[in-house]
Amino acid sequence: MLYSPERDSLAGTAPTGSAEAGKIFPAGVISGKRHNLYGVKDENGSSMGRLYKSISKLSTSLRRVLPALLLCGIAGLSTARAHAQSASTWDKRGQDAEARQDFDAAYEDYHNAVLKKPKDLRFREHFDHMRFQAAVSHVDRGRVLRQSGDLNGALTQFTRAQQIDPGNQAAAQEIDAIQKQQQIDRDNTPQAKEQMSQQNETLSTIGSISGPVELKPVSNDPITLHMVEDVKVIYEAIGKAAGLNVLFDPDYSSKRIPVDLTNVTLSDALRIVGTISGTFYKAITPNTIFVATNSRTKRTDLDEQAVQTFYLTNASQQNDANEVVIAIRNLLDPSVKIYLVPSQNAIVMRATPDQLLLAQKLLNDLDRARPEVVVDVAVLEVNKNVEHNLGITLPQSITLTPQANPNSTTSSSSSTGTSTGSTTTSDFTLNTLAHLNANNFAVSIGGGTLNALLSDADTRVLQNPSIRATDGQRATMKIGSKIPVATGSYNAGVSTGVASIGVQTQFTYIDIGVNIDMTPTVHYDREVTLKMKIEVLSQINTVTISGVSEPVIGQRTSEQVITLKDGEPSLLAGIITKSDSLNINGTPGVGEIPILKYFFTSRDKINDKTEIVFIIIPHIVRESVLTRVNVRPIDTGTGQSIELRRDVSANDHNSEPVYANGPRSASSPTSAANAASAMVQQLSQQAQPAGPPASYVPGAQTPETPPASQPPANQTPAPAAVPGAGPPISFTVVPPDSTQAVGSTFQVAVMLGNGHDVFSVPLQLQFNPALLQLVNVDAGTFLGKDGQAVSLVHREDKGLVAISSIRPPNTAGVSGTGSLCTLTFKAIAAGDSSLSLVKVGALNSAQANLPAVGSQAVVHVK
């Protein structure tokens, strides 16, 4: 209806732009002179001109907008394609990210999988597990940043942890603590300080309680004293030399005593005079002493009492805390009041200051982390079965069956509408015997067999579990499955209108596989006593008893108590079973002729050999290191009272580790699987522990590394130091003296020297992850030498371990030299690995940086 038959004649009259419009709209729409767009006749064509211009503008706009529309469409398709990824795909991506330890990416991928299929419990389990893991990783990073002084970075990590897991209370507590600290730093106005003072009024009141009075340190310069005078005169002379005020008990009756002392300190002089005169002194103020008669009554009246709470850090069971309390109560005076608070794992004592100090020393010796051991177990079973079946078996039987008449007659009869047939066979009679011939016998001959069979079965079963246990604690591991075994039956004796309940069979389940029951005892000479029971159970057959199919269980058990060194392999049990069988089937007589017997007999020869080996190897992964402070004797006074002497000249070697049998030597342990394989001669290949080389930070190990005894070539610069802080703190890496064997564990100590008011220490140590594997990091004795609890955290990332050690808040720093931390490594490949302190630092009690320098060492692994 819109096309015009005059479009050809009117095409030339179209205005400019009509050709372009003609590409979009049909020619009949734009070329009609008689009809416009609405079918209305327009003789002048002015309306058509305006229409052409509008269409031309629309065409130009479309050409400009079309590329953008195409791009939007492609982007929409890409988004739809990404959105269309299945839940299984997201879950697979999350597993890959978890294997890379990229917990944030794994959390997001698992979250997308749950959004796809929220009712799938498998995806929900992966998501919940990774939510906890990702939140914990952020909390760990935040604590390291907080201890290093980066509060903003720590707050970011804690906030992210709470976003991932809103139920993480540790993150919430850390956020609250940081926000309060930042609020205190921002609000320095008197109003804010007054508000904080009101909030901490209780804590301030408790903190204002003073501790026991201690005398100020006196000079260690030796003095010589030769006199025979009154006791009061002698005390006053020594007090004047020491700068102390001396007061006497009004009840004390003085007497003259001879004193002949040469080159003794002032503290020793006071103690000697008290012993000679039968007196004792107590501190009234830091520079005043009170002298009285040394008797139990006066001791009870004058000795000051103090209360202190000790927190146990390594008592994991109630029995452990009870043993510590009993030991302290038996060693101290019966009048000492000591209470155990199990809910807080704490001990509260009320005693004299010297008794409290002795109790603290005992707790330092007794409250120790229990050693841990990993026992590598290998159960190797090798079954070899060889069968040869070769020969010819001729027919072994001929059967003759007599027949009376081999020929039979058949007769038939018919009647109207029916016909019948019958076969007649004569019976065998005595008269038949007179006419017997070959036709009266049917012969049946058995078949012959040609045997040519070779069967060679070689089965190797290796079970190599590892179990970790704490010293003195029982550990159990069960690897396998449970199978039902009938244990009895009963008749319920109850019937209903529908059916009666018959015999009911009772079942129990037994463990099939490898069952390990172990209780280790780790000795201080690096020997391990193992009380072990290893069971290997397997179902070898089934038997039917009273209609019930019962399994036949094969059992191999080893139970014993042995003592081994760290890394020493031990053969618990070796069982060898060998059976040979030969079966001959053939024709008698001919089958026994030397050459012909191979043509008239068949021989079946079976060789069956079974070998079972139990191997165990203990590896100490955490040990309780004794220092000289733990083993040296101390002076506790007389039997009448406990009085400790302070040795201000004690050297720093008290923090060095000691061992019952001298220095430790590097062990050369191997894996239990390799040791078990070596026990079996039938194995053609030995297990060779090897692994792909791990990524290693360039520069961490150089071909020419200076030995540990030489000065380090590149010492780590320290941050801005406190002016006038003295010589820089030195950090020294102390590796083991001997070469380590592949598979062995060893310890590397980080020693701190020239320490002065050290409060916290952050450092980073780099090693080659292709050669060494970090097992654990334990705190040293330097920061906790005064009995304070030390917090140590570490985090490892591809050969770089960051360690942060800090003392409790509101405590002073420590000075001197000692062990900062001990790192336990496992050698996993041969080579030389450098241990470099790439970043060291230290803060004093005022949170100011202290100058520090690091070092490096080399560990040789063969």
C-alpha atoms as one frame of an Amber mdcrd trajectory, in Angstrom:
protein
   0.000   0.000   0.000   2.900   2.381   0.629   4.873   1.612  -2.547   4.287
   3.861  -5.509   4.494   2.726  -9.151   6.101   6.045  -9.967   9.186   5.578
  -7.742  11.551   5.365 -10.720  10.393   8.612 -12.255  10.443  10.423  -8.965
  13.769   9.127  -7.706  15.640  11.960  -9.261  13.536  14.533  -7.475  14.542
  13.291  -4.003  16.361  15.939  -1.949  19.970  15.619  -0.660  20.294  12.784
   1.803  17.508  10.728   0.358  19.953   8.153  -0.985  21.220   7.446   2.506
  17.735   7.263   3.785  16.907   4.850   1.017  19.397   2.400   2.457  17.385
   2.177   5.653  13.786   2.621   4.525  12.134   1.085   1.405  12.215   3.194
  -1.641   8.448   3.225  -1.875   8.275   4.934   1.474  10.447   7.888   0.577
   9.981   8.256  -3.170   6.211   8.587  -3.595   5.116  11.960  -4.865   1.495
  11.138  -4.387   1.744   9.778  -0.784   3.660  10.977   2.213   4.565   8.830
   5.176   1.015   8.828   6.402  -0.464   8.155   2.973  -1.583  11.816   2.566
  -1.027  13.367  -0.850   1.485  16.245  -0.929   1.766  18.105  -4.233   4.451
  20.597  -3.204   6.825  18.048  -1.629   7.758  20.330   1.328   6.675  17.737
   3.859   8.728  15.105   2.057  11.844  17.283   2.277  11.506  17.627   5.996
  10.991  13.901   6.249  14.176  13.222   4.296  16.211  15.455   6.585  14.871
  13.752   9.754  15.648  10.319   8.371  19.191  11.396   7.431  19.872  12.658
  10.945  18.518   9.422  12.439  20.784   7.369  10.202  23.866   9.341  11.251
  22.996   8.915  14.950  22.549   5.200  14.537  25.959   4.818  12.921  27.547
   6.598  15.878  25.704   4.673  18.557  25.975   1.218  16.953  29.655   0.481
  18.005  28.868   1.361  21.610  25.839  -0.909  21.552  27.978  -3.761  20.180
  30.572  -3.280  22.947  27.886  -3.299  25.606  26.465  -6.473  24.133  29.869
  -8.195  24.170  30.497  -7.098  27.744  27.076  -8.372  28.724  27.819 -11.724
  27.145  31.166 -11.928  29.000  29.479 -11.066  32.274  26.791 -13.619  31.653
  29.431 -16.219  30.789  31.323 -15.477  34.022  28.071 -15.556  35.953  27.246
 -18.847  34.341  30.252 -20.636  35.932  29.035 -23.612  37.890  29.391 -24.091
  41.615  31.769 -26.989  41.017  34.039 -24.704  38.983  34.165 -22.140  41.780
  34.817 -24.922  44.283  37.682 -26.258  42.147  39.194 -22.782  41.926  38.913
 -22.474  45.690  40.760 -25.769  46.190  43.565 -24.597  43.899  43.848 -21.311
  45.806  43.864 -23.180  49.121  46.706 -25.373  47.874  48.663 -22.176  47.092
  47.784 -20.913  50.607  46.006 -17.936  49.046  43.299 -17.995  51.673  41.572
 -14.784  50.602  41.083 -15.981  47.020  39.970 -19.406  48.265  37.442 -17.735
  50.562  35.945 -15.715  47.699  35.783 -18.753  45.394  34.106 -20.928  48.018
  31.700 -18.067  48.750  30.696 -17.920  45.073  30.179 -21.684  45.067  27.850
 -21.397  48.078  25.929 -18.574  46.407  25.409 -20.830  43.387  24.201 -23.805
  45.435  23.380 -22.701  48.976  21.805 -26.073  49.841  24.862 -28.134  48.923
  26.483 -29.136  52.228  29.774 -29.998  50.519  30.285 -26.429  49.308  29.056
 -25.058  52.643  31.623 -27.139  54.534  34.474 -25.867  52.329  33.290 -22.286
  52.785  32.994 -22.503  56.587  36.424 -24.099  56.893  38.086 -21.467  54.709
  36.266 -18.619  56.448  37.889 -19.649  59.714  41.303 -20.179  58.083  41.261
 -16.844  56.235  40.196 -14.946  59.362  42.950 -16.576  61.435  45.583 -15.671
  58.831  44.551 -12.008  58.968  44.590 -12.063  62.782  48.125 -13.472  62.751
  49.310 -10.794  60.339  47.642  -8.106  62.414  49.374  -9.237  65.603  52.745
  -9.188  63.920  52.079  -5.663  62.639  50.806  -4.515  66.029  53.867  -5.798
  67.820  56.080  -4.063  65.279  54.284  -0.752  65.933  52.123  -0.490  62.780
  48.740   0.055  64.401  46.964   1.180  61.222  48.112  -1.860  59.275  47.153
  -4.107  62.170  43.708  -2.506  62.391  43.182  -3.155  58.674  44.037  -6.822
  59.081  41.827  -7.275  62.152  38.928  -5.512  60.425  39.244  -7.765  57.396
  39.301 -10.809  59.689  36.068  -9.691  61.353  34.465  -9.035  57.960  35.283
 -12.587  56.890  34.268 -14.184  60.195  32.042 -11.915  62.324  32.213 -14.457
  65.143  35.988 -14.173  65.540  36.327 -12.865  69.085  40.102 -12.497  68.849
  39.752  -9.981  66.011  37.066  -8.071  67.904  39.243  -7.829  71.010  42.259
  -6.682  69.004  40.183  -4.030  67.222  38.835  -2.748  70.526  42.339  -2.574
  72.048  43.795  -0.709  69.048  40.898   1.738  68.908  41.318   2.524  72.594
  45.046   3.036  72.124  44.454   5.324  69.137  41.810   7.228  71.093  44.283
   7.809  73.912  46.906   8.983  71.426  44.445  11.417  69.820  42.840  12.758
  72.977  45.539  14.479  74.965  43.159  17.015  76.514  42.760  17.212  80.296
  39.116  16.097  79.983  40.101  12.943  78.086  42.876  12.163  80.529  40.498
  12.634  83.450  37.952  10.320  81.852  40.576   7.643  81.293  41.785   8.127
  84.834  38.281   7.474  86.149  37.944   4.362  84.008  41.263   2.984  85.239
  40.812   3.968  88.873  40.628   0.374  90.041  43.679  -0.616  88.068  45.573
   2.405  89.332  44.697   1.560  92.922  45.910  -1.998  92.455  49.044  -0.797
  90.733  49.836   1.561  93.581  50.283  -1.339  96.007  53.971  -1.565  96.688
  55.948  -4.752  96.627  58.333  -6.122  99.225  61.079  -3.792 100.335  64.456
  -4.506  98.756  67.790  -3.080  99.765  69.527  -0.918  97.261  72.520  -2.585
  95.613  75.671  -2.202  97.659  79.204  -2.000  96.378  80.981  -5.209  95.420
  84.375  -3.825  96.311  86.107  -6.148  98.804  86.828  -4.938 102.326  89.078
  -6.158 105.131  87.802  -6.190 108.685  89.907  -7.172 111.769  88.305  -6.242
 115.078  86.937  -7.540 118.349  84.016  -5.331 119.195  80.427  -5.247 120.204
  78.027  -6.620 117.623  76.262  -3.296 117.299  79.546  -1.535 116.617  80.500
  -4.032 113.932  77.065  -3.733 112.239  77.269   0.047 112.319  80.775  -0.012
 110.808  79.711  -2.237 107.964  76.492  -0.233 107.491  78.452   2.987 107.264
  80.721   1.490 104.623  77.684   0.280 102.656  75.671   3.464 103.103  72.994
   1.751 105.201  71.186   2.809 108.328  71.299   0.124 111.031  68.517  -0.275
 113.630  68.482  -2.824 116.449  65.670  -4.713 118.129  65.129  -3.390 121.685
  65.026  -6.982 122.937  68.428  -7.783 121.500  71.329  -8.095 123.985  74.587
  -7.241 122.299  77.905  -8.987 122.947  81.494  -8.751 121.844  82.639 -11.008
 119.002  85.910 -11.335 117.111  85.756 -10.615 113.365  88.683 -11.350 111.056
  87.638 -10.861 107.420  89.840 -10.274 104.395  88.677  -9.380 100.868  84.947
  -9.974 101.353  82.055  -7.967  99.951  79.804  -5.878 102.161  76.883  -8.270
 101.647  78.995 -11.238 102.672  80.304  -9.311 105.674  76.765  -8.655 106.941
  75.842 -12.318 106.477  79.019 -13.551 108.258  78.520 -11.212 111.211  74.910
 -12.367 111.522  76.020 -16.017 111.564  78.674 -15.390 114.243  76.438 -13.277
 116.459  73.229 -15.314 116.004  71.334 -12.417 114.486  69.588 -11.604 111.229
  68.575  -8.423 109.517  65.614  -7.381 107.415  65.151  -4.418 105.110  62.953
  -1.646 106.445  63.629   0.811 103.629  65.960   0.572 100.657  68.771   1.970
 102.824  67.777   0.816 106.340  68.119  -2.582 107.990  66.688  -3.895 111.245
  68.821  -6.342 113.314  67.258  -8.861 115.723  67.997 -12.208 117.359  67.803
 -15.123 114.912  65.040 -17.256 116.408  61.890 -18.771 114.973  59.727 -16.498
 117.101  61.481 -13.356 115.906  61.443 -14.647 112.326  57.698 -15.172 112.529
  57.173 -11.730 114.065  59.447  -9.768 111.749  59.480 -11.544 108.397  57.262
  -9.699 105.960  54.667 -11.620 104.017  53.866 -11.019 100.361  51.268 -12.430
  97.979  52.037 -13.377  94.400  50.138 -15.161  91.623  51.989 -17.495  89.297
  50.424 -18.581  86.021  51.292 -21.987  84.648  51.847 -21.973  80.907  52.566
 -25.641  80.198  50.298 -27.525  82.597  47.827 -29.069  80.158  46.154 -31.331
  82.703  44.950 -30.987  86.258  47.414 -33.639  87.372  50.340 -31.566  86.053
  49.359 -28.544  88.155  48.805 -30.724  91.227  52.305 -32.196  90.932  53.852
 -28.713  90.789  51.887 -27.540  93.839  52.864 -30.627  95.839  56.547 -30.153
  94.986  56.534 -26.499  96.062  54.561 -27.179  99.233  56.953 -29.932 100.325
  60.071 -27.832  99.702  58.877 -24.668 101.435  57.969 -24.069 105.063  54.720
 -25.726 106.192  53.399 -22.319 107.194  53.474 -21.118 103.597  49.988 -20.753
 102.177  49.678 -22.002  98.631  46.502 -22.453  96.618  45.825 -23.834  93.162
  43.197 -22.154  90.963  42.413 -24.739  88.271  40.065 -22.510  86.270  42.846
 -19.973  85.697  45.679 -22.511  85.718  47.312 -20.355  88.378  48.981 -20.735
  91.787  48.471 -18.124  94.525  51.043 -17.982  97.334  51.480 -16.007 100.530
  55.008 -16.236 101.892  58.156 -14.260 102.541  59.820 -12.530  99.572  62.653
 -15.079  99.588  60.178 -17.947  99.609  58.273 -16.405  96.708  61.504 -15.995
  94.776  62.404 -19.623  95.408  58.922 -20.698  94.287  59.379 -18.679  91.106
  62.663 -20.433  90.462  61.023 -23.824  90.994  58.201 -22.939  88.635  60.736
 -21.931  86.019  62.306 -25.380  86.389  59.111 -27.434  86.592  56.618 -25.623
  84.394  58.231 -26.534  81.104  56.809 -27.359  77.725  56.584 -31.085  77.260
  58.688 -32.537  74.474  56.939 -33.882  71.415  57.975 -36.672  69.116  56.861
 -37.795  65.663  57.145 -41.538  65.166  57.479 -42.683  61.580  55.990 -46.173
  61.249  56.368 -48.426  58.218  54.646 -51.764  57.794  55.914 -53.461  54.633
  54.418 -56.690  53.350  55.750 -58.416  50.238  53.962 -61.454  48.806  55.551
 -63.358  45.931  53.785 -66.318  44.309  55.280 -68.257  41.383  53.443 -71.226
  39.793  54.669 -73.545  36.997  52.153 -76.005  35.526  53.565 -77.906  32.522
  52.943 -81.417  31.062  50.554 -83.760  29.286  47.813 -85.586  31.138  46.559
 -88.675  29.243  43.098 -90.139  29.816  43.140 -91.642  33.265  39.942 -93.757
  33.100  38.029 -96.116  30.726  34.439 -97.123  31.498  32.767-100.297  30.008
  28.988-100.531  30.172  27.446-103.947  29.199  24.330-103.979  27.021  22.010
-107.023  26.590  20.861-106.410  22.999  22.403-103.568  21.112  19.581-103.810
  18.517  16.088-102.737  19.568  12.752-103.294  17.751  10.046-100.782  17.310
   6.369-101.705  16.696   3.372 -99.574  15.941  -0.436-100.042  15.916  -3.258
 -97.909  14.627  -6.983 -97.641  15.150  -9.720 -95.326  13.981  -8.471 -91.817
  14.539  -5.369 -92.828  16.640  -1.955 -94.479  16.227   0.599 -95.637  18.855
   4.253 -96.705  18.742   6.458 -98.692  21.198  10.109 -99.743  21.483  11.049
-103.136  22.880  14.515-103.825  24.452  15.500-107.205  25.799  16.794-107.446
  29.382  20.314-108.760  30.179  20.009-112.380  31.333  22.379-115.230  32.167
  21.682-116.747  28.795  22.990-113.583  27.227  26.453-114.233  28.672  26.908
-117.165  26.329  26.524-114.945  23.325  28.599-111.890  24.386  30.671-110.050
  21.796  32.077-106.536  21.250  28.658-105.251  20.339  27.405-105.867  23.872
  29.685-103.259  25.529  29.574 -99.396  25.485  32.972 -97.781  26.087  33.511
 -94.310  27.726  37.106 -92.846  27.697  38.107 -89.775  29.728  39.696 -86.689
  28.124  43.362 -85.797  27.989  44.870 -82.402  28.926  47.878 -80.418  27.761
  49.011 -77.991  30.576  51.289 -75.016  29.864  50.851 -72.323  32.575  53.267
 -69.831  34.148  51.967 -67.514  36.897  54.161 -64.936  38.661  52.411 -62.666
  41.187  54.380 -60.059  43.129  52.444 -57.965  45.642  53.869 -55.158  47.759
  51.829 -53.445  50.462  53.402 -50.469  52.229  51.659 -48.637  55.042  53.641
 -45.657  56.270  51.697 -43.626  58.853  53.258 -40.986  61.106  51.937 -40.166
  64.548  52.828 -37.219  66.769  52.572 -37.474  70.536  53.493 -35.498  73.636
  55.865 -36.812  76.249  54.042 -39.140  78.622  50.719 -38.865  76.790  49.058
 -41.777  75.064  48.446 -41.378  71.344  46.296 -43.633  69.194  45.974 -43.827
  65.428  43.643 -46.081  63.457  43.915 -46.211  59.682  41.502 -48.472  57.849
  37.846 -49.395  58.122  35.384 -51.176  60.377  33.695 -54.440  59.481  30.764
 -56.091  61.284  31.240 -59.349  63.170  28.400 -61.372  64.676  28.794 -61.726
  68.421  25.601 -63.519  69.375  21.902 -63.973  68.762  18.716 -64.072  70.770
  15.080 -64.903  70.233  12.806 -62.086  71.206   9.905 -64.466  71.809   7.316
 -61.894  70.761   4.676 -62.526  68.106   2.102 -60.248  66.603  -0.970 -60.748
  64.519   0.978 -60.079  61.355   4.293 -61.856  61.861   6.508 -63.166  64.591
   9.935 -61.800  65.375  12.507 -64.563  64.919  16.124 -64.851  65.936  17.951
 -61.517  66.145  21.718 -61.466  65.499  23.938 -59.035  67.393  26.921 -57.480
  65.649  29.975 -55.559  66.722  32.512 -53.677  64.616  36.234 -54.282  64.612
  38.946 -52.076  63.127  40.654 -53.339  60.003  43.910 -51.730  58.916  46.811
 -50.306  60.902  46.192 -49.591  64.608  48.928 -47.798  66.564  48.880 -47.261
  70.325  51.914 -45.362  71.615  53.121 -43.640  74.771  56.506 -41.882  74.342
  58.932 -40.689  76.991  61.505 -38.157  75.774  64.717 -38.030  77.795  67.015
 -35.048  78.086  69.840 -36.915  76.371  67.680 -37.009  73.199  66.671 -40.604
  73.650  63.060 -41.709  73.325  61.441 -44.596  75.175  58.424 -45.909  73.298
  55.749 -48.136  74.723  54.127 -49.236  71.493  51.542 -51.644  70.203  51.190
 -51.976  66.441  48.458 -54.095  64.948  47.881 -54.842  61.280  44.492 -56.464
  60.744  43.107 -57.595  57.397  40.225 -59.675  56.175  41.655 -62.673  54.369
  38.565 -64.838  53.902  34.984 -65.441  54.928  33.373 -68.491  56.515  29.704
 -69.324  56.996  28.699 -70.297  60.525  25.060 -71.125  61.248  23.991 -69.338
  58.119  25.932 -66.162  58.972  28.908 -65.150  56.860  31.764 -64.355  59.243
  35.044 -62.683  58.228  38.358 -64.383  58.852  40.760 -61.782  60.257  44.487
 -61.931  59.681  46.370 -60.367  62.596  49.965 -59.206  62.909  50.790 -57.587
  66.242  53.952 -56.170  67.780  53.905 -54.918  71.375  57.029 -53.915  73.268
  58.917 -51.133  75.088  62.120 -49.911  73.468  64.515 -46.979  73.836  65.908
 -45.319  70.726  67.939 -42.257  69.897  66.487 -39.415  67.901  66.308 -40.576
  64.281  67.428 -44.139  64.991  65.528 -46.762  62.960  64.483 -49.951  64.696
  63.173 -53.253  63.357  60.331 -54.201  65.667  59.471 -57.500  64.023  60.219
 -59.362  60.825  58.113 -62.305  59.739  59.156 -64.517  56.824  56.887 -67.302
  55.579  57.992 -69.583  52.733  56.103 -72.537  51.295  56.920 -74.796  48.304
  54.502 -77.351  46.868  54.775 -79.821  43.936  51.757 -81.667  42.541  52.292
 -84.446  39.900  49.412 -85.846  37.850  50.041 -88.553  35.250  49.989 -92.200
  34.220  51.489 -94.667  36.685  54.506 -96.560  35.520  55.114 -94.652  32.312
  54.992 -91.400  34.258  57.990 -92.516  36.313  60.354 -93.308  33.404  63.081
 -90.580  33.362  62.445 -89.157  29.875  58.987 -90.393  29.073  57.574 -89.021
  32.296  57.465 -85.495  30.806  55.091 -86.796  28.096  52.803 -88.755  30.402
  52.646 -86.453  33.505  51.719 -82.883  34.425  53.715 -81.085  37.119  52.280
 -78.145  39.125  54.991 -76.364  41.165  54.041 -73.467  43.480  56.506 -71.249
  45.371  54.871 -68.845  47.880  56.907 -66.394  49.940  55.630 -63.733  52.360
  57.779 -61.181  54.187  56.518 -58.640  56.725  58.650 -55.948  58.351  57.772
 -53.459  61.111  60.034 -50.378  61.250  59.754 -47.339  63.556  61.876 -44.197
  63.664  61.315 -41.491  66.326  61.974 -37.840  65.502  62.026 -35.273  68.308
  60.280 -32.168  66.962  60.003 -30.247  70.241  62.251 -30.656  73.224  62.542
 -29.112  76.644  66.007 -27.540  76.713  67.663 -27.321  80.100  69.900 -24.369
  80.895  72.475 -23.960  83.632  69.947 -21.927  85.609  67.742 -25.027  85.783
  70.427 -27.453  86.964  72.781 -25.398  89.136  72.377 -25.581  92.931  71.312
 -22.475  94.843  71.825 -21.438  98.455  68.541 -21.386 100.390  69.856 -20.585
 103.850  69.575 -22.752 106.934  67.017 -25.313 108.005  65.397 -22.739 110.257
  64.487 -20.284 107.502  64.810 -19.766 103.756  67.142 -16.939 102.873  68.453
 -16.469  99.332  71.696 -14.801  98.366  71.884 -12.667  95.237  74.988 -13.228
  93.169  75.305  -9.991  91.234  78.381 -11.298  89.440  76.550 -14.232  87.849
  77.711 -14.671  84.276  75.510 -14.900  81.246  76.421 -18.512  80.558  73.540
 -19.551  82.810  71.220 -19.261  79.805  73.268 -21.633  77.676  71.659 -25.051
  77.124  73.163 -28.056  78.849  72.619 -31.755  78.208  73.054 -34.808  80.362
  75.539 -36.469  78.026  77.368 -33.409  76.754  76.706 -31.537  73.539  74.254
 -33.028  71.141  75.575 -34.698  68.066  73.790 -34.587  64.783  71.813 -37.713
  64.145  71.402 -39.239  60.755  67.833 -40.507  60.703  66.087 -41.878  57.684
  62.461 -42.426  56.839  60.732 -45.561  58.028  59.631 -46.419  54.502  63.225
 -46.472  53.266  64.390 -48.486  56.257  61.640 -51.043  55.736  62.474 -51.338
  52.056  66.085 -51.980  52.902  65.045 -54.878  55.089  63.411 -56.726  52.201
  65.844 -58.084  49.631  63.155 -58.843  47.070  62.485 -55.142  46.342  64.122
 -54.142  43.087  64.098 -50.431  43.792  64.787 -48.578  46.974  62.666 -45.634
  47.992  64.642 -42.464  47.316  63.289 -39.390  49.158  63.418 -36.509  46.801
  61.338 -33.485  46.014  61.202 -30.786  43.383  63.325 -27.737  44.125  61.301
 -25.053  45.807  61.361 -21.414  44.935  64.151 -19.537  46.651  64.671 -15.850
  47.017  67.683 -14.787  44.948  70.600 -13.660  46.977  69.733 -15.713  50.023
  72.554 -18.116  49.226  75.723 -17.299  47.387  78.445 -19.663  46.154  80.941
 -18.091  48.454  79.417 -17.685  51.868  81.631 -16.737  54.783  81.657 -19.277
  57.602  79.792 -18.587  60.769  82.994 -17.862  62.688  83.978 -14.965  60.413
  82.458 -11.504  60.660  79.367 -11.201  58.457  79.975  -9.507  55.158  76.649
  -7.707  55.057  75.231  -6.707  58.383  71.623  -5.622  58.536  71.231  -1.896
  59.199  69.047  -0.954  62.114  66.398   1.769  62.328  66.994   5.151  63.858
  68.603   4.571  67.219  68.189   6.266  70.536  70.944   8.870  71.043  73.512
   7.774  73.574  72.168   4.210  73.671  75.640   2.671  73.693  76.992  -0.012
  71.380  74.460  -1.611  69.013  72.686  -4.812  69.921  74.170  -7.776  68.097
  72.130 -10.714  66.817  74.164 -13.847  66.141  72.947 -16.978  64.379  74.481
 -20.070  66.031  74.140 -23.145  63.773  75.020 -26.724  64.786  78.681 -27.628
  64.680  78.435 -30.788  62.591  77.116 -31.516  59.129  73.464 -32.509  59.088
  72.085 -35.572  57.356  69.091 -35.477  55.063  65.979 -36.171  57.130  67.478
 -35.105  60.457  66.193 -32.304  62.657  68.497 -29.764  64.273  68.265 -26.491
  66.165  69.652 -23.061  65.408  69.848 -20.471  68.189  69.637 -16.711  67.756
  71.736 -15.045  70.472  71.363 -11.423  71.536  74.330  -9.469  72.832  74.908
  -5.975  74.285  71.265  -5.729  75.285  70.164  -2.725  77.311  66.508  -2.193
  78.303  65.273  -4.517  75.565  61.478  -4.794  75.569  60.560  -6.328  72.200
  62.463  -7.729  69.244  61.130  -8.117  65.679  63.389  -9.882  63.176  63.294
 -11.780  59.889  65.457 -14.785  59.029  65.899 -16.132  55.515  66.834 -19.703
  54.547  66.705 -21.958  51.528  63.303 -23.758  51.527  64.599 -26.273  48.989
  67.099 -27.574  51.559  65.547 -26.804  54.947  62.063 -27.013  56.403  61.105
 -24.967  59.457  59.549 -27.174  62.139  59.073 -24.852  65.111  60.268 -21.660
  66.813  60.651 -21.586  70.603  61.296 -18.591  72.828  64.705 -18.194  74.395
  65.578 -17.217  77.924  66.800 -13.650  77.424  63.532 -11.675  77.455  62.128
 -13.836  80.250  65.200 -13.985  82.468  63.354 -12.164  85.261  60.489 -14.661
  85.224  58.102 -12.651  83.056  56.030 -14.451  80.451  57.253 -13.741  76.915
  54.937 -13.726  73.896  56.512 -15.099  70.717  54.795 -15.358  67.335  56.265
 -16.381  64.013  55.086 -16.682  60.432  56.838 -18.439  57.570  56.469 -17.610
  53.885  58.648 -19.386  51.283  61.930 -19.406  53.117  61.387 -16.196  55.096
  60.307 -16.466  58.719  59.208 -13.357  60.626  59.635 -13.599  64.411  58.324
 -11.162  66.992  59.101 -11.551  70.693  57.693  -9.154  73.284  57.545  -8.812
  77.063  54.299  -8.191  79.003  52.944  -4.604  79.023  53.983  -2.220  81.781
  57.203  -4.092  82.476  60.770  -2.862  82.200  63.200  -4.112  79.592  66.054
  -6.500  80.251  69.759  -6.123  79.651  72.692  -8.390  79.058  73.272 -11.338
  76.752  71.278 -14.482  76.155  69.256 -16.657  73.831  66.468 -14.839  72.024
  64.847 -17.800  70.266  65.579 -21.305  69.015  64.544 -22.456  65.543  64.094
 -26.141  64.758  64.763 -27.134  61.148  64.513 -30.379  59.221  67.033 -31.087
  56.467  65.127 -32.180  53.351  67.860 -32.067  50.670  71.639 -31.992  50.439
  73.451 -28.696  49.997  74.621 -25.584  51.824  71.964 -23.161  53.039  72.700
 -19.770  54.480  70.737 -18.503  57.482  70.643 -14.716  57.147  69.046 -12.178
  59.452  67.755  -9.881  56.721  65.911  -7.603  59.147  66.581  -7.012  62.839
  65.402  -4.460  65.339  64.720  -3.867  69.012  62.547  -1.559  71.097  63.131
  -0.469  74.672  60.496  -0.087  77.375  59.746   3.454  76.081  59.031   1.999
  72.610  62.097   3.704  71.161  64.247   2.005  68.526  67.589   0.578  69.631
  70.540   0.169  67.251  71.017  -3.436  66.156  73.074  -5.426  63.683  72.421
  -8.928  62.305  74.575 -11.731  60.990  74.399 -14.898  58.937  75.622 -18.487
  59.115  75.760 -21.598  56.962  74.263 -25.061  57.503  75.786 -27.989  55.632
  73.468 -30.852  54.701  74.666 -34.147  53.192
